[in-house]
Amino acid sequence: MKLLSVNLGRPKAVPYTDHPDGVTGIDKQPTDGTVRVTAPGPRGAGASGVAGDAVCDTRHHGGDEQAVYAVAREDMDDWERELGRTLPNGAFGENLTTTGLDVSGARIGERWRIGPDLVLEVTCGRIPCRTFQGHLGERRWVRRFTEKGAPGAYLRVIEPGEIRVGDPVAIVHRPDHEVTVALQFRAVTTRRELLPRLLAAGEALHPESLAAARKYVETHGA
């Protein structure tokens, strides 16, 4: 398991974003240099946890619970075959493109050590949006991405550190529950009846998912 690519975005004006200034950092490009990763601060105040990377719409993206976004190269390869086009590393707006790691199958609260120092913790899957669809230029992309159910993972920073292409990725903690990124994603998108199962992941869940699960149980029961 290792990093194939570390990808950074710069603010770019586009016609397909809801950002008030019409800019997005989703067009991320690989970098060969060493990149520092730290906790950026709460959503709305903090943006990307990856130095040199832009998160423009901090209303919905970035912050400590979504400091880093990772996608498995294997999932992108599946999409290449389905779409009949090349998807370079960074094409999904991910900071980290990995190989040998089941990113969407990771458990909420699972911790990864990348390189010598950085430790990240899985919080949730990526919800597709209009900006993502416009960036890819694929019709019905939000629906198709959701149906596939392999969203990649957002992560919070537990221990800051520096990373670069080729660094090993090691799973250093795997919780004993069965709440994976894929399960969390289905529960908050297409199968709300799964929400009670998310509670097994506890405080490791993204706060919005945890609140949704608790509200569902209060309203519908477990």
LUMVOFI-58062 format. One record per atom (N, C-alpha, C): residue in one letter; x negated, y negated, z. Coordinates in steps of 0.1 Angstrom, whole numbers, always signed. Example, Ala and Ser with C-alpha at 12.3 -4.5 7.8 and 13.67 -1.06 7.14 Angstrom:
BEGIN
+-----+-------+-------+-------+
| res |     u |     v |     w |
+-----+-------+-------+-------+
|   A |  -132 |   +57 |   +78 |
|   A |  -123 |   +45 |   +78 |
|   A |  -132 |   +33 |   +78 |
|   S |  -128 |   +22 |   +71 |
|   S |  -137 |   +11 |   +71 |
|   S |  -129 |    +0 |   +79 |
+-----+-------+-------+-------+
This chain:
BEGIN
+-----+-------+-------+-------+
| res |     u |     v |     w |
+-----+-------+-------+-------+
|   M |    -9 |   +12 |    +0 |
|   M |    +0 |    +0 |    +0 |
|   M |    -9 |   -12 |    +0 |
|   K |    -6 |   -21 |    -9 |
|   K |   -15 |   -33 |   -10 |
|   K |    -7 |   -45 |   -17 |
|   L |   -13 |   -56 |   -17 |
|   L |    -8 |   -68 |   -23 |
|   L |   -13 |   -68 |   -38 |
|   L |    -4 |   -68 |   -47 |
|   L |    -8 |   -70 |   -61 |
|   L |    -9 |   -85 |   -65 |
|   S |    -2 |   -93 |   -58 |
|   S |    -2 |  -107 |   -61 |
|   S |    +3 |  -116 |   -50 |
|   V |    -3 |  -127 |   -49 |
|   V |    +2 |  -138 |   -39 |
|   V |    +6 |  -149 |   -48 |
|   N |   +19 |  -154 |   -47 |
|   N |   +24 |  -163 |   -57 |
|   N |   +29 |  -176 |   -50 |
|   L |   +26 |  -187 |   -57 |
|   L |   +29 |  -200 |   -51 |
|   L |   +37 |  -208 |   -61 |
|   G |   +46 |  -216 |   -56 |
|   G |   +55 |  -224 |   -65 |
|   G |   +52 |  -239 |   -63 |
|   R |   +54 |  -247 |   -73 |
|   R |   +53 |  -262 |   -72 |
|   R |   +67 |  -267 |   -75 |
|   P |   +71 |  -279 |   -70 |
|   P |   +84 |  -285 |   -73 |
|   P |   +85 |  -287 |   -88 |
|   K |   +97 |  -283 |   -94 |
|   K |   +99 |  -284 |  -108 |
|   K |  +113 |  -289 |  -110 |
|   A |  +115 |  -299 |  -119 |
|   A |  +129 |  -303 |  -122 |
|   A |  +135 |  -294 |  -132 |
|   V |  +147 |  -289 |  -128 |
|   V |  +155 |  -280 |  -137 |
|   V |  +170 |  -284 |  -137 |
|   P |  +177 |  -279 |  -147 |
|   P |  +192 |  -282 |  -147 |
|   P |  +201 |  -273 |  -139 |
|   Y |  +195 |  -262 |  -133 |
|   Y |  +203 |  -252 |  -128 |
|   Y |  +202 |  -250 |  -113 |
|   T |  +198 |  -261 |  -106 |
|   T |  +198 |  -260 |   -91 |
|   T |  +207 |  -269 |   -85 |
|   D |  +212 |  -266 |   -73 |
|   D |  +221 |  -274 |   -65 |
|   D |  +213 |  -284 |   -56 |
|   H |  +200 |  -284 |   -57 |
|   H |  +193 |  -293 |   -49 |
|   H |  +196 |  -308 |   -53 |
|   P |  +198 |  -317 |   -43 |
|   P |  +202 |  -330 |   -46 |
|   P |  +193 |  -337 |   -56 |
|   D |  +180 |  -334 |   -56 |
|   D |  +170 |  -340 |   -65 |
|   D |  +168 |  -332 |   -77 |
|   G |  +175 |  -321 |   -79 |
|   G |  +174 |  -313 |   -91 |
|   G |  +160 |  -306 |   -92 |
|   V |  +154 |  -302 |   -81 |
|   V |  +141 |  -296 |   -82 |
|   V |  +141 |  -282 |   -75 |
|   T |  +132 |  -274 |   -79 |
|   T |  +131 |  -260 |   -72 |
|   T |  +116 |  -256 |   -73 |
|   G |  +113 |  -247 |   -63 |
|   G |  +100 |  -241 |   -63 |
|   G |  +100 |  -226 |   -66 |
|   I |  +111 |  -222 |   -73 |
|   I |  +112 |  -208 |   -76 |
|   I |  +103 |  -202 |   -86 |
|   D |   +97 |  -211 |   -94 |
|   D |   +88 |  -206 |  -105 |
|   D |   +74 |  -205 |   -99 |
|   K |   +72 |  -193 |   -93 |
|   K |   +60 |  -191 |   -86 |
|   K |   +49 |  -183 |   -95 |
|   Q |   +37 |  -188 |   -93 |
|   Q |   +26 |  -182 |  -102 |
|   Q |   +16 |  -176 |   -93 |
|   P |    +9 |  -165 |   -97 |
|   P |    -1 |  -159 |   -90 |
|   P |   -13 |  -168 |   -87 |
|   T |   -20 |  -166 |   -76 |
|   T |   -32 |  -173 |   -73 |
|   T |   -43 |  -163 |   -69 |
|   D |   -55 |  -166 |   -72 |
|   D |   -66 |  -157 |   -68 |
|   D |   -73 |  -161 |   -55 |
|   G |   -70 |  -172 |   -50 |
|   G |   -77 |  -177 |   -38 |
|   G |   -71 |  -171 |   -25 |
|   T |   -78 |  -174 |   -14 |
|   T |   -73 |  -171 |    -1 |
|   T |   -62 |  -180 |    +3 |
|   V |   -51 |  -175 |    +8 |
|   V |   -40 |  -183 |   +12 |
|   V |   -36 |  -181 |   +27 |
|   R |   -34 |  -192 |   +34 |
|   R |   -31 |  -191 |   +48 |
|   R |   -16 |  -190 |   +50 |
|   V |   -11 |  -181 |   +59 |
|   V |    +3 |  -179 |   +61 |
|   V |    +6 |  -182 |   +76 |
|   T |   +15 |  -191 |   +79 |
|   T |   +18 |  -195 |   +93 |
|   T |   +33 |  -197 |   +94 |
|   A |   +39 |  -197 |  +106 |
|   A |   +53 |  -200 |  +108 |
|   A |   +55 |  -214 |  +105 |
|   P |   +65 |  -217 |   +96 |
|   P |   +67 |  -231 |   +91 |
|   P |   +76 |  -240 |  +100 |
|   G |   +83 |  -234 |  +110 |
|   G |   +92 |  -241 |  +118 |
|   G |  +106 |  -238 |  +114 |
|   P |  +116 |  -242 |  +122 |
|   P |  +130 |  -239 |  +119 |
|   P |  +135 |  -244 |  +106 |
|   R |  +146 |  -237 |  +101 |
|   R |  +151 |  -241 |   +88 |
|   R |  +156 |  -255 |   +89 |
|   G |  +154 |  -262 |   +78 |
|   G |  +158 |  -276 |   +77 |
|   G |  +146 |  -285 |   +81 |
|   A |  +137 |  -280 |   +89 |
|   A |  +125 |  -288 |   +92 |
|   A |  +113 |  -281 |   +85 |
|   G |  +112 |  -268 |   +86 |
|   G |  +101 |  -260 |   +80 |
|   G |  +105 |  -255 |   +66 |
|   A |   +95 |  -253 |   +58 |
|   A |   +98 |  -248 |   +44 |
|   A |   +92 |  -234 |   +43 |
|   S |   +82 |  -233 |   +34 |
|   S |   +75 |  -220 |   +32 |
|   S |   +65 |  -218 |   +42 |
|   G |   +63 |  -205 |   +46 |
|   G |   +52 |  -202 |   +55 |
|   G |   +39 |  -200 |   +48 |
|   V |   +39 |  -201 |   +35 |
|   V |   +27 |  -198 |   +27 |
|   V |   +21 |  -211 |   +22 |
|   A |    +9 |  -214 |   +26 |
|   A |    +3 |  -227 |   +23 |
|   A |    +2 |  -229 |    +8 |
|   G |    +6 |  -241 |    +3 |
|   G |    +5 |  -244 |   -11 |
|   G |   +18 |  -240 |   -19 |
|   D |   +28 |  -234 |   -12 |
|   D |   +40 |  -230 |   -18 |
|   D |   +51 |  -240 |   -15 |
|   A |   +59 |  -243 |   -25 |
|   A |   +70 |  -253 |   -23 |
|   A |   +84 |  -245 |   -21 |
|   V |   +91 |  -249 |   -10 |
|   V |  +105 |  -246 |    -9 |
|   V |  +112 |  -259 |    -8 |
|   C |  +120 |  -262 |   -19 |
|   C |  +125 |  -275 |   -21 |
|   C |  +139 |  -277 |   -13 |
|   D |  +147 |  -267 |   -14 |
|   D |  +160 |  -268 |    -8 |
|   D |  +160 |  -261 |    +6 |
|   T |  +156 |  -269 |   +16 |
|   T |  +155 |  -263 |   +29 |
|   T |  +168 |  -262 |   +36 |
|   R |  +179 |  -265 |   +30 |
|   R |  +192 |  -263 |   +35 |
|   R |  +195 |  -248 |   +36 |
|   H |  +190 |  -241 |   +26 |
|   H |  +193 |  -227 |   +24 |
|   H |  +181 |  -217 |   +24 |
|   H |  +170 |  -223 |   +23 |
|   H |  +157 |  -215 |   +21 |
|   H |  +147 |  -219 |   +31 |
|   G |  +137 |  -211 |   +33 |
|   G |  +125 |  -214 |   +41 |
|   G |  +129 |  -213 |   +56 |
|   G |  +120 |  -219 |   +64 |
|   G |  +121 |  -218 |   +78 |
|   G |  +115 |  -205 |   +84 |
|   D |  +114 |  -204 |   +97 |
|   D |  +108 |  -193 |  +104 |
|   D |  +113 |  -180 |  +100 |
|   E |  +127 |  -179 |   +98 |
|   E |  +133 |  -166 |   +96 |
|   E |  +131 |  -161 |   +81 |
|   Q |  +128 |  -170 |   +73 |
|   Q |  +125 |  -167 |   +58 |
|   Q |  +112 |  -174 |   +54 |
|   A |  +102 |  -171 |   +62 |
|   A |   +89 |  -178 |   +59 |
|   A |   +82 |  -173 |   +47 |
|   V |   +84 |  -160 |   +44 |
|   V |   +77 |  -153 |   +33 |
|   V |   +88 |  -144 |   +26 |
|   Y |   +87 |  -143 |   +13 |
|   Y |   +96 |  -134 |    +5 |
|   Y |   +87 |  -124 |    -2 |
|   A |   +90 |  -111 |    +0 |
|   A |   +82 |  -100 |    -7 |
|   A |   +91 |   -92 |   -16 |
|   V |   +86 |   -87 |   -27 |
|   V |   +93 |   -79 |   -36 |
|   V |   +83 |   -68 |   -40 |
|   A |   +89 |   -55 |   -42 |
|   A |   +81 |   -44 |   -46 |
|   A |   +79 |   -44 |   -61 |
|   R |   +67 |   -43 |   -66 |
|   R |   +64 |   -42 |   -80 |
|   R |   +73 |   -31 |   -87 |
|   E |   +75 |   -20 |   -79 |
|   E |   +82 |    -9 |   -84 |
|   E |   +97 |   -13 |   -88 |
|   D |  +103 |   -22 |   -79 |
|   D |  +116 |   -26 |   -82 |
|   D |  +116 |   -35 |   -95 |
|   M |  +106 |   -44 |   -96 |
|   M |  +105 |   -52 |  -108 |
|   M |  +103 |   -44 |  -120 |
|   D |   +96 |   -33 |  -119 |
|   D |   +94 |   -24 |  -131 |
|   D |  +107 |   -18 |  -135 |
|   D |  +116 |   -14 |  -125 |
|   D |  +129 |    -9 |  -129 |
|   D |  +137 |   -20 |  -136 |
|   W |  +136 |   -32 |  -132 |
|   W |  +143 |   -43 |  -138 |
|   W |  +138 |   -45 |  -152 |
|   E |  +125 |   -44 |  -154 |
|   E |  +119 |   -46 |  -168 |
|   E |  +125 |   -36 |  -177 |
|   R |  +126 |   -23 |  -173 |
|   R |  +132 |   -13 |  -181 |
|   R |  +147 |   -16 |  -185 |
|   E |  +154 |   -21 |  -175 |
|   E |  +168 |   -23 |  -176 |
|   E |  +170 |   -36 |  -185 |
|   L |  +162 |   -46 |  -183 |
|   L |  +164 |   -59 |  -191 |
|   L |  +157 |   -59 |  -204 |
|   G |  +147 |   -50 |  -206 |
|   G |  +140 |   -49 |  -218 |
|   G |  +131 |   -61 |  -220 |
|   R |  +125 |   -66 |  -209 |
|   R |  +116 |   -78 |  -210 |
|   R |  +106 |   -77 |  -199 |
|   T |   +95 |   -84 |  -201 |
|   T |   +84 |   -84 |  -191 |
|   T |   +88 |   -94 |  -180 |
|   L |   +85 |   -89 |  -168 |
|   L |   +87 |   -97 |  -156 |
|   L |   +73 |   -98 |  -148 |
|   P |   +66 |  -109 |  -150 |
|   P |   +53 |  -110 |  -144 |
|   P |   +55 |  -111 |  -129 |
|   N |   +44 |  -108 |  -121 |
|   N |   +44 |  -110 |  -107 |
|   N |   +48 |  -125 |  -104 |
|   G |   +57 |  -127 |   -94 |
|   G |   +62 |  -140 |   -91 |
|   G |   +75 |  -144 |   -98 |
|   A |   +79 |  -135 |  -108 |
|   A |   +91 |  -138 |  -116 |
|   A |  +104 |  -139 |  -108 |
|   F |  +105 |  -132 |   -96 |
|   F |  +117 |  -133 |   -88 |
|   F |  +115 |  -144 |   -77 |
|   G |  +105 |  -152 |   -78 |
|   G |  +103 |  -163 |   -69 |
|   G |   +97 |  -157 |   -56 |
|   E |   +91 |  -146 |   -56 |
|   E |   +85 |  -139 |   -44 |
|   E |   +71 |  -145 |   -42 |
|   N |   +68 |  -146 |   -29 |
|   N |   +55 |  -150 |   -25 |
|   N |   +45 |  -138 |   -26 |
|   L |   +50 |  -126 |   -22 |
|   L |   +42 |  -114 |   -22 |
|   L |   +47 |  -104 |   -31 |
|   T |   +39 |   -99 |   -41 |
|   T |   +43 |   -87 |   -49 |
|   T |   +35 |   -76 |   -44 |
|   T |   +42 |   -65 |   -40 |
|   T |   +35 |   -54 |   -33 |
|   T |   +35 |   -41 |   -42 |
|   T |   +27 |   -32 |   -39 |
|   T |   +28 |   -19 |   -46 |
|   T |   +26 |    -8 |   -35 |
|   G |   +34 |    +3 |   -37 |
|   G |   +33 |   +14 |   -27 |
|   G |   +41 |   +12 |   -15 |
|   L |   +49 |    +2 |   -14 |
|   L |   +57 |    -1 |    -2 |
|   L |   +71 |    -2 |    -6 |
|   D |   +80 |    +5 |    +1 |
|   D |   +94 |    +4 |    -1 |
|   D |  +100 |    -8 |    +6 |
|   V |  +100 |   -19 |    -1 |
|   V |  +103 |   -32 |    +6 |
|   V |  +118 |   -32 |   +10 |
|   S |  +127 |   -29 |    +1 |
|   S |  +141 |   -29 |    +4 |
|   S |  +145 |   -18 |   +13 |
|   G |  +137 |    -8 |   +14 |
|   G |  +139 |    +3 |   +24 |
|   G |  +133 |    +1 |   +37 |
|   A |  +126 |   -11 |   +39 |
|   A |  +120 |   -14 |   +52 |
|   A |  +131 |   -16 |   +62 |
|   R |  +128 |   -14 |   +75 |
|   R |  +138 |   -16 |   +85 |
|   R |  +137 |   -30 |   +91 |
|   I |  +148 |   -36 |   +94 |
|   I |  +148 |   -49 |  +101 |
|   I |  +140 |   -48 |  +114 |
|   G |  +131 |   -57 |  +115 |
|   G |  +121 |   -56 |  +127 |
|   G |  +109 |   -49 |  +124 |
|   E |  +108 |   -43 |  +112 |
|   E |   +95 |   -36 |  +109 |
|   E |   +84 |   -46 |  +107 |
|   R |   +72 |   -43 |  +111 |
|   R |   +61 |   -52 |  +111 |
|   R |   +50 |   -47 |  +102 |
|   W |   +45 |   -56 |   +93 |
|   W |   +34 |   -53 |   +84 |
|   W |   +22 |   -61 |   +87 |
|   R |   +10 |   -55 |   +88 |
|   R |    -2 |   -62 |   +88 |
|   R |    -8 |   -63 |   +74 |
|   I |   -11 |   -75 |   +70 |
|   I |   -16 |   -77 |   +56 |
|   I |   -30 |   -84 |   +58 |
|   G |   -40 |   -77 |   +52 |
|   G |   -53 |   -82 |   +54 |
|   G |   -58 |   -80 |   +69 |
|   P |   -68 |   -87 |   +74 |
|   P |   -73 |   -85 |   +87 |
|   P |   -64 |   -91 |   +98 |
|   D |   -57 |  -101 |   +96 |
|   D |   -50 |  -108 |  +107 |
|   D |   -35 |  -110 |  +106 |
|   L |   -30 |  -112 |   +94 |
|   L |   -16 |  -116 |   +93 |
|   L |    -6 |  -104 |   +97 |
|   V |    +3 |  -107 |  +105 |
|   V |   +14 |   -98 |  +109 |
|   V |   +28 |  -104 |  +106 |
|   L |   +36 |   -98 |   +98 |
|   L |   +49 |  -103 |   +94 |
|   L |   +59 |   -93 |   +99 |
|   E |   +72 |   -98 |  +101 |
|   E |   +83 |   -90 |  +106 |
|   E |   +95 |   -92 |   +96 |
|   V |  +101 |   -81 |   +92 |
|   V |  +112 |   -81 |   +83 |
|   V |  +124 |   -86 |   +90 |
|   T |  +131 |   -96 |   +83 |
|   T |  +144 |  -101 |   +89 |
|   T |  +156 |   -99 |   +81 |
|   C |  +155 |   -99 |   +68 |
|   C |  +168 |   -97 |   +60 |
|   C |  +164 |   -96 |   +45 |
|   G |  +174 |   -93 |   +37 |
|   G |  +173 |   -93 |   +23 |
|   G |  +176 |  -106 |   +16 |
|   R |  +172 |  -108 |    +4 |
|   R |  +174 |  -121 |    -3 |
|   R |  +188 |  -121 |   -10 |
|   I |  +195 |  -131 |    -7 |
|   I |  +208 |  -133 |   -14 |
|   I |  +206 |  -141 |   -27 |
|   P |  +210 |  -135 |   -38 |
|   P |  +208 |  -142 |   -51 |
|   P |  +217 |  -155 |   -52 |
|   C |  +212 |  -165 |   -59 |
|   C |  +219 |  -177 |   -60 |
|   C |  +219 |  -183 |   -74 |
|   R |  +226 |  -194 |   -77 |
|   R |  +226 |  -200 |   -90 |
|   R |  +212 |  -203 |   -95 |
|   T |  +204 |  -208 |   -87 |
|   T |  +190 |  -212 |   -91 |
|   T |  +183 |  -199 |   -96 |
|   F |  +184 |  -188 |   -89 |
|   F |  +178 |  -176 |   -93 |
|   F |  +183 |  -171 |  -107 |
|   Q |  +196 |  -172 |  -109 |
|   Q |  +202 |  -168 |  -121 |
|   Q |  +197 |  -177 |  -133 |
|   G |  +196 |  -190 |  -130 |
|   G |  +191 |  -200 |  -140 |
|   G |  +177 |  -197 |  -143 |
|   H |  +169 |  -194 |  -133 |
|   H |  +154 |  -192 |  -135 |
|   H |  +152 |  -180 |  -144 |
|   L |  +160 |  -169 |  -141 |
|   L |  +158 |  -157 |  -149 |
|   L |  +164 |  -158 |  -163 |
|   G |  +175 |  -166 |  -164 |
|   G |  +182 |  -167 |  -177 |
|   G |  +189 |  -155 |  -182 |
|   E |  +194 |  -147 |  -172 |
|   E |  +202 |  -135 |  -175 |
|   E |  +217 |  -137 |  -171 |
|   R |  +225 |  -134 |  -180 |
|   R |  +240 |  -135 |  -178 |
|   R |  +244 |  -126 |  -166 |
|   R |  +253 |  -131 |  -158 |
|   R |  +259 |  -123 |  -147 |
|   R |  +247 |  -118 |  -138 |
|   W |  +236 |  -125 |  -137 |
|   W |  +225 |  -121 |  -129 |
|   W |  +228 |  -119 |  -114 |
|   V |  +235 |  -129 |  -108 |
|   V |  +238 |  -128 |   -94 |
|   V |  +246 |  -115 |   -91 |
|   R |  +256 |  -112 |  -100 |
|   R |  +264 |   -99 |   -97 |
|   R |  +255 |   -87 |  -100 |
|   R |  +247 |   -87 |  -110 |
|   R |  +239 |   -75 |  -113 |
|   R |  +228 |   -73 |  -103 |
|   F |  +222 |   -83 |   -98 |
|   F |  +212 |   -82 |   -87 |
|   F |  +219 |   -77 |   -75 |
|   T |  +230 |   -82 |   -72 |
|   T |  +237 |   -77 |   -60 |
|   T |  +241 |   -62 |   -61 |
|   E |  +246 |   -58 |   -72 |
|   E |  +250 |   -44 |   -74 |
|   E |  +238 |   -35 |   -73 |
|   K |  +227 |   -39 |   -78 |
|   K |  +215 |   -31 |   -77 |
|   K |  +211 |   -28 |   -62 |
|   G |  +213 |   -37 |   -54 |
|   G |  +210 |   -35 |   -39 |
|   G |  +196 |   -33 |   -35 |
|   A |  +187 |   -39 |   -43 |
|   A |  +172 |   -38 |   -39 |
|   A |  +167 |   -53 |   -39 |
|   P |  +171 |   -60 |   -28 |
|   P |  +169 |   -74 |   -28 |
|   P |  +155 |   -80 |   -25 |
|   G |  +146 |   -70 |   -21 |
|   G |  +133 |   -75 |   -15 |
|   G |  +136 |   -80 |    -1 |
|   A |  +125 |   -84 |    +6 |
|   A |  +127 |   -88 |   +20 |
|   A |  +121 |  -101 |   +24 |
|   Y |  +129 |  -108 |   +32 |
|   Y |  +123 |  -120 |   +39 |
|   Y |  +116 |  -116 |   +52 |
|   L |  +106 |  -123 |   +55 |
|   L |   +98 |  -120 |   +67 |
|   L |   +95 |  -132 |   +75 |
|   R |   +94 |  -130 |   +89 |
|   R |   +89 |  -141 |   +98 |
|   R |   +75 |  -138 |  +101 |
|   V |   +68 |  -148 |  +105 |
|   V |   +53 |  -147 |  +108 |
|   V |   +52 |  -144 |  +123 |
|   I |   +46 |  -133 |  +127 |
|   I |   +43 |  -129 |  +141 |
|   I |   +29 |  -134 |  +145 |
|   E |   +20 |  -131 |  +136 |
|   E |    +6 |  -135 |  +138 |
|   E |    +1 |  -142 |  +125 |
|   P |    -3 |  -154 |  +125 |
|   P |    -7 |  -161 |  +113 |
|   P |   -21 |  -155 |  +108 |
|   G |   -23 |  -157 |   +96 |
|   G |   -36 |  -152 |   +90 |
|   G |   -38 |  -156 |   +76 |
|   E |   -49 |  -152 |   +70 |
|   E |   -52 |  -155 |   +56 |
|   E |   -51 |  -142 |   +48 |
|   I |   -46 |  -143 |   +36 |
|   I |   -44 |  -132 |   +27 |
|   I |   -49 |  -135 |   +13 |
|   R |   -51 |  -124 |    +5 |
|   R |   -55 |  -126 |    -9 |
|   R |   -51 |  -114 |   -16 |
|   V |   -51 |  -115 |   -29 |
|   V |   -48 |  -103 |   -38 |
|   V |   -57 |   -91 |   -35 |
|   G |   -51 |   -79 |   -34 |
|   G |   -58 |   -67 |   -31 |
|   G |   -59 |   -63 |   -17 |
|   D |   -54 |   -72 |    -8 |
|   D |   -54 |   -69 |    +6 |
|   D |   -45 |   -57 |    +9 |
|   P |   -49 |   -48 |   +18 |
|   P |   -41 |   -37 |   +22 |
|   P |   -29 |   -41 |   +30 |
|   V |   -18 |   -34 |   +29 |
|   V |    -6 |   -36 |   +37 |
|   V |    -4 |   -24 |   +45 |
|   A |    -3 |   -25 |   +58 |
|   A |    -1 |   -14 |   +67 |
|   A |   +12 |   -17 |   +76 |
|   I |   +20 |    -6 |   +77 |
|   I |   +32 |    -7 |   +86 |
|   I |   +27 |    -5 |  +100 |
|   V |   +27 |   -15 |  +109 |
|   V |   +22 |   -13 |  +122 |
|   V |   +33 |   -11 |  +133 |
|   H |   +45 |   -13 |  +129 |
|   H |   +56 |   -11 |  +138 |
|   H |   +68 |    -8 |  +130 |
|   R |   +75 |    +3 |  +133 |
|   R |   +87 |    +7 |  +126 |
|   R |   +98 |   +10 |  +137 |
|   P |  +108 |    +2 |  +138 |
|   P |  +119 |    +4 |  +148 |
|   P |  +126 |   +18 |  +147 |
|   D |  +132 |   +22 |  +158 |
|   D |  +138 |   +35 |  +157 |
|   D |  +152 |   +35 |  +153 |
|   H |  +158 |   +23 |  +149 |
|   H |  +171 |   +23 |  +143 |
|   H |  +170 |   +26 |  +128 |
|   E |  +182 |   +26 |  +122 |
|   E |  +183 |   +29 |  +108 |
|   E |  +187 |   +17 |   +99 |
|   V |  +186 |    +5 |  +104 |
|   V |  +191 |    -7 |   +97 |
|   V |  +180 |   -12 |   +88 |
|   T |  +182 |    -8 |   +75 |
|   T |  +172 |   -12 |   +65 |
|   T |  +176 |   -26 |   +58 |
|   V |  +167 |   -31 |   +51 |
|   V |  +170 |   -43 |   +43 |
|   V |  +182 |   -41 |   +34 |
|   A |  +182 |   -29 |   +27 |
|   A |  +192 |   -26 |   +18 |
|   A |  +206 |   -25 |   +25 |
|   L |  +206 |   -19 |   +37 |
|   L |  +219 |   -19 |   +44 |
|   L |  +223 |   -32 |   +48 |
|   Q |  +214 |   -40 |   +54 |
|   Q |  +218 |   -54 |   +58 |
|   Q |  +223 |   -62 |   +46 |
|   F |  +217 |   -61 |   +34 |
|   F |  +221 |   -68 |   +22 |
|   F |  +236 |   -64 |   +18 |
|   R |  +238 |   -50 |   +18 |
|   R |  +252 |   -46 |   +14 |
|   R |  +262 |   -51 |   +24 |
|   A |  +258 |   -51 |   +37 |
|   A |  +268 |   -55 |   +48 |
|   A |  +272 |   -70 |   +46 |
|   V |  +263 |   -78 |   +42 |
|   V |  +266 |   -93 |   +42 |
|   V |  +271 |   -97 |   +28 |
|   T |  +271 |   -88 |   +18 |
|   T |  +275 |   -91 |    +5 |
|   T |  +288 |   -84 |    +1 |
|   T |  +287 |   -71 |    -2 |
|   T |  +298 |   -64 |    -8 |
|   T |  +306 |   -54 |    +2 |
|   R |  +300 |   -51 |   +13 |
|   R |  +306 |   -41 |   +22 |
|   R |  +306 |   -46 |   +36 |
|   R |  +315 |   -55 |   +39 |
|   R |  +315 |   -62 |   +52 |
|   R |  +318 |   -52 |   +63 |
|   E |  +325 |   -40 |   +60 |
|   E |  +328 |   -31 |   +70 |
|   E |  +315 |   -24 |   +76 |
|   L |  +304 |   -26 |   +70 |
|   L |  +291 |   -21 |   +75 |
|   L |  +285 |   -31 |   +85 |
|   L |  +290 |   -43 |   +87 |
|   L |  +284 |   -52 |   +96 |
|   L |  +282 |   -47 |  +110 |
|   P |  +291 |   -40 |  +116 |
|   P |  +288 |   -35 |  +130 |
|   P |  +275 |   -27 |  +131 |
|   R |  +271 |   -20 |  +121 |
|   R |  +259 |   -12 |  +121 |
|   R |  +247 |   -20 |  +122 |
|   L |  +247 |   -33 |  +118 |
|   L |  +236 |   -41 |  +119 |
|   L |  +232 |   -44 |  +133 |
|   L |  +241 |   -43 |  +143 |
|   L |  +238 |   -47 |  +156 |
|   L |  +227 |   -39 |  +163 |
|   A |  +225 |   -27 |  +157 |
|   A |  +214 |   -18 |  +162 |
|   A |  +200 |   -25 |  +161 |
|   A |  +199 |   -34 |  +151 |
|   A |  +186 |   -41 |  +149 |
|   A |  +184 |   -52 |  +159 |
|   G |  +195 |   -56 |  +166 |
|   G |  +194 |   -67 |  +176 |
|   G |  +188 |   -80 |  +172 |
|   E |  +180 |   -86 |  +180 |
|   E |  +175 |   -99 |  +178 |
|   E |  +165 |  -100 |  +166 |
|   A |  +160 |   -88 |  +161 |
|   A |  +151 |   -89 |  +149 |
|   A |  +159 |   -93 |  +137 |
|   L |  +172 |   -92 |  +137 |
|   L |  +180 |   -96 |  +125 |
|   L |  +179 |  -111 |  +123 |
|   H |  +180 |  -115 |  +111 |
|   H |  +182 |  -129 |  +108 |
|   H |  +194 |  -134 |  +116 |
|   P |  +193 |  -146 |  +122 |
|   P |  +204 |  -151 |  +131 |
|   P |  +217 |  -151 |  +124 |
|   E |  +217 |  -155 |  +111 |
|   E |  +230 |  -155 |  +104 |
|   E |  +237 |  -142 |  +103 |
|   S |  +229 |  -132 |  +100 |
|   S |  +234 |  -118 |   +99 |
|   S |  +239 |  -113 |  +113 |
|   L |  +231 |  -116 |  +123 |
|   L |  +235 |  -112 |  +137 |
|   L |  +248 |  -118 |  +141 |
|   A |  +250 |  -131 |  +138 |
|   A |  +262 |  -138 |  +141 |
|   A |  +274 |  -132 |  +133 |
|   A |  +272 |  -129 |  +120 |
|   A |  +282 |  -123 |  +112 |
|   A |  +287 |  -110 |  +117 |
|   A |  +277 |  -102 |  +122 |
|   A |  +280 |   -89 |  +127 |
|   A |  +288 |   -90 |  +140 |
|   R |  +284 |   -99 |  +149 |
|   R |  +291 |  -100 |  +161 |
|   R |  +305 |  -106 |  +159 |
|   K |  +307 |  -115 |  +150 |
|   K |  +320 |  -120 |  +147 |
|   K |  +329 |  -110 |  +142 |
|   Y |  +323 |  -101 |  +133 |
|   Y |  +331 |   -90 |  +127 |
|   Y |  +336 |   -81 |  +138 |
|   V |  +328 |   -77 |  +147 |
|   V |  +331 |   -68 |  +158 |
|   V |  +342 |   -75 |  +167 |
|   E |  +341 |   -87 |  +169 |
|   E |  +351 |   -94 |  +178 |
|   E |  +364 |   -95 |  +171 |
|   T |  +364 |   -96 |  +158 |
|   T |  +377 |   -97 |  +150 |
|   T |  +383 |   -83 |  +147 |
|   H |  +374 |   -74 |  +143 |
|   H |  +379 |   -61 |  +138 |
|   H |  +376 |   -49 |  +147 |
|   G |  +367 |   -51 |  +157 |
|   G |  +363 |   -40 |  +165 |
|   G |  +351 |   -33 |  +158 |
|   A |  +345 |   -24 |  +166 |
|   A |  +333 |   -17 |  +161 |
|   A |  +337 |    -5 |  +153 |
+-----+-------+-------+-------+
